[in-house]
């Protein structure tokens, strides 16, 4: 015969007849804590849409509100940053080419020629160069420079920005010899400029470049005077190549 379970013993598995309440108890010894928002004295942002039914139009409205709040907060951070910058350096004045900085202590800092003379002298033997129509990597460019100028005491080859390089020589004489010549990288002209303290190291607008021109002429026109007169009809003559000067290749002249 089946036995019915007693209702009194069903919830009294621990034998005390009383069910023990679960969860944390509250008595006079418990500490009352406050939320972080209450401690800091801030309130959560109210978007005003808590009880509204979400629709495509309302969702777009929410995104617009959040976007405006985000931009406002970014503007606030930017204003703090700008304020700190202005506090550190109030103004910049240029007088006779020397910058004068006024700090928050109102004590001007003037940079004089003696302060930069050592660095200016160090960089005076530098040539700033780039290949017209190409941006070779630094390892390729350094190998090219040291190969074509191996007899001119190259100190270092450094890339200052993409496609723009500086080549420093140990002597000013080596720098001047390079500036007097014309060089090509993979049939593309190498643009060279002597460094000066006011350079911005950007590629200049190219208005003219040296190019090689081949002409098929009779041997009597191979002299420099005749060739320069002929080639001046299309551009400014610079020089003949060595094969033309030495008459080693007789198929054409090259200028």
FENFENTA-V943227 format. One record per backbone hydrogen bond with DSSP energy under -1.0 kcal/mol. NH is the residue of the N-H (numbers start at 1). CO is the residue of the C=O. If there is no record, write none. Layout:
BEGIN
[[NH	CO] [NH	CO]]
END
This chain:
BEGIN
[[30	27] [39	35] [40	36] [41	37] [42	37] [59	55] [60	56] [61	57] [62	58] [63	59] [64	60] [65	61] [66	62] [67	63] [68	64] [69	65] [70	66] [71	67] [72	68] [73	69] [74	70] [75	71] [76	72] [77	73] [78	74] [79	75] [80	76] [81	77] [82	78] [83	79] [84	80] [85	81] [86	82] [87	83] [88	84] [89	85] [90	102] [91	102] [93	100] [95	98] [98	95] [100	93] [101	109] [102	91] [106	103] [109	101] [111	99] [115	112] [117	113] [120	116] [121	117] [122	118] [123	119] [126	123] [127	167] [128	193] [129	165] [130	191] [132	189] [134	131] [141	137] [142	138] [143	139] [144	140] [145	141] [146	142] [147	143] [148	144] [149	145] [152	149] [155	168] [156	168] [158	166] [160	164] [161	164] [164	161] [165	129] [166	158] [167	127] [168	156] [169	125] [170	153] [175	171] [176	172] [177	173] [178	174] [179	175] [180	176] [181	178] [185	188] [188	185] [190	183] [191	130] [193	128] [195	126] [199	196] [215	253] [221	218] [222	219] [227	223] [228	224] [229	225] [230	226] [231	227] [232	228] [233	230] [234	231] [235	231] [241	254] [245	241] [246	242] [248	243] [253	215] [255	213]]
END
